């Protein structure tokens, strides 16, 4: 009995002292004079909770503006989704980032986002080689002279979208409607998929997928992370069907098959000459849908 109470006392003391030690270590790390001003928040979770709440209220910019006013209008440090980071703000900050890509800064995806967006086998590969980059031919595909072929399609889809979703309403919430439009447009431009019912079927699980980016990474039924993984599995299943169908079209029709982004992906090779797998292409399409979805929708909203 004495041994039991002795072990229990040690356990209680350990439980009390461990968080204190973690806080001391964490505060020492966060007080590095070479880092920009700011706070890394709580151990492990950082400021993820504050950022998630701001996003839930549809005011993510307030999270940034509050810290710009408190710490620095140019750059501040924070910690989100288990990763410490610096947030560079303003026109000069944007110029620095975009003029130094692959020089002083490199594109980076958080582990949780990779886990949700990637096909499982591709996720394991990205952890080993940390090579999570867009297709090398993408800049050529998105040149102004290439995009001008899609102007008529964009204009037609915009008019149809406004007629169906905007005109019948007395009040319109622009951002959700803009997300629907940009998602449908991405499907049309990237994969020549124009069926609105099919795009709508993919759109809902895609929203569940993006909600998982700010979730606690616990994969048990009922959690946002688990729902996001299930949505990702469903989306990749549909993308694989589209990819396989297009491969057959390219083999049977040759040059008469649609020449969109998906066709370019299927005909491109790795730098070492290897053919890209269907799972890799599915992952790249999923990432491009995500990358264009929120950025394009935000621009449309504020136009």
Secondary structure, 3 states (H helix, E strand, C coil): CHHHHHHHHHHHHHHHHHHHHHHHHHHHHHCCCCCCCECCCECCCECHHHHHHHHHCCCHHHHHHHHHHHCCCCEEEEEECCEEEEEECHHHHHHHHHHCECCCECCCCCHHHHHHHCCHHHHHHHHHHCCCCCCCCHHHHCCHHHHHHHHHHHHHHHHHHHHHHHCCCCCCCHHHHHHHHHHHHHHHHHHCCCCHHHHHHHHHHHHHHHHHHHCCCCCCCCCHHHHHHHHHHHHHHHHHHHHHHHHHHHHHHHHHCCCCHHHHHHHCECCCCCECCHHHHHHHHHHHHHHHHHHHHHHHHCC
